[in-house]
Amino acid sequence: MLYRIVTLIGALVFVAALFALIWFFCKKFLEHHGVKDQVSDRATVLAIWTFAGIAIGLLFAVVGAFVLGPWAFYRTLRGHDVSISDGAAVWWGFGIVVLSLGLTGASFLAFLMLVGAY
């Protein structure tokens, strides 16, 4: 029972870490493309919608996260007037999703091995 509680708490921490990674990468993306005012607020909006796309995509199938996450990133980015082509925006969104999910997944797997659940 203790392992279940530790694993559940660890999973919640890693969900928060996933959002934090998405926010960080969105902020770096906006800074890289010359956005200067309200970068944190814009990164938060971009991260929320990207995270929502990933979450909904994970409900349908794991691959759905890699479709809906970049799509949500692209659709939200269109409202921020960042000068970037549509294709590049989708690929940037895909990269952010893959990197964030990869880092979080690998860290969670290491956590599960550490507590002996895997």
N, C-alpha and C positions, 0 to 999 in steps of 0.2 A: 504494500500500500504506500509506503514511503517513497518508493521509486516512481510511482504514478504521480504523486503530488509534486515531487521534484521535477519530473518530466513535464508536467503541465505548467508549472511556474517557468521552467526553462523555455518552453514553447512560447509563452506569452512575452517573455523577454526578447526572444528572437523575432517575433512579429514586430515588436517595437523597433528592434535593430534593423529589420528590413525597411520599415518606413524611414528611419533615420538615414540609411544608406541611399535610398531613393531621393530623399530631400537633398542630401549632400551632393549627389551627382547632378541633380537638376540645378542646384545653385551654381555649381562649377560650369555647367553647360551655359547657363545664362550669362555668367561673367565672361566666359570664353567668347560669347557672341556679342559682347559690348553692351549689355544691359547694365545700366548704372543706378537707376532709381528704383527703390522698393524691391531689391533683389530677393531679400528673405521672404517677403510676402508673395512675390511671384513664384518663387521656388516652392513655397508651401502649397499654393494652389495647384501648381504643376505636379507636385508629389502626391497630393491627395487624389487627384484624378487618375494618375498613373497607378497608384496603389489600389484604387478601386477597380481599375481595369484588370489588374493582376488578380485581385481577389475573386472577381466574377469569373474570370477566365479559368481559375483553378477549380471553381465549382463545376464547370462543364467538363473539362478535361485538362490535364496538366498543360498540354500544348496551347490551350485557350489563353493562358496567361501570356504566352509569347505573341499572341495575336492582339488581344484586347488591351494589354498594357501599352505597347507602342502606339496603338490606334488612339487610346485615351491621351497619351502624351502629345501626339500630333494634333489632335482636335483642340486640346487646351492651349498648346503653343500658338495656334492660329490666332487666338484672342489676345496674345501678348505682343503682337507686332514685331516679332524678331525676324530680321531679314535672313531667311534660310529657305532653300527650296523644299518642296513637299517631300521629295524622296529622301533628302538628307535628314529632314525632321523625323521621318519614320525610322530611318536607320539609327539615328541618335537615340530615339526612344527604345528601339530594340536592344541597343548596346547597354543602355541604363538598366533595362529589365534583366537582361542576361547576367550582367555583372552583379547586380544587387541580389538576385535570386541565387546565383552561384556562390557568392561569398556567404550569404546567410545559410544556404543549404549545407555547405561544407562545414561551417562553424557548428551548426546544429548536429550534424553527424558526429563531429568530434565531441560535442557535449554528451551525446547519447553514449558514445564509447567510454567517456570519462566516468559516467555514473553507472556503467555496466548494463545499460538497457539495450545495447546493440552489440 
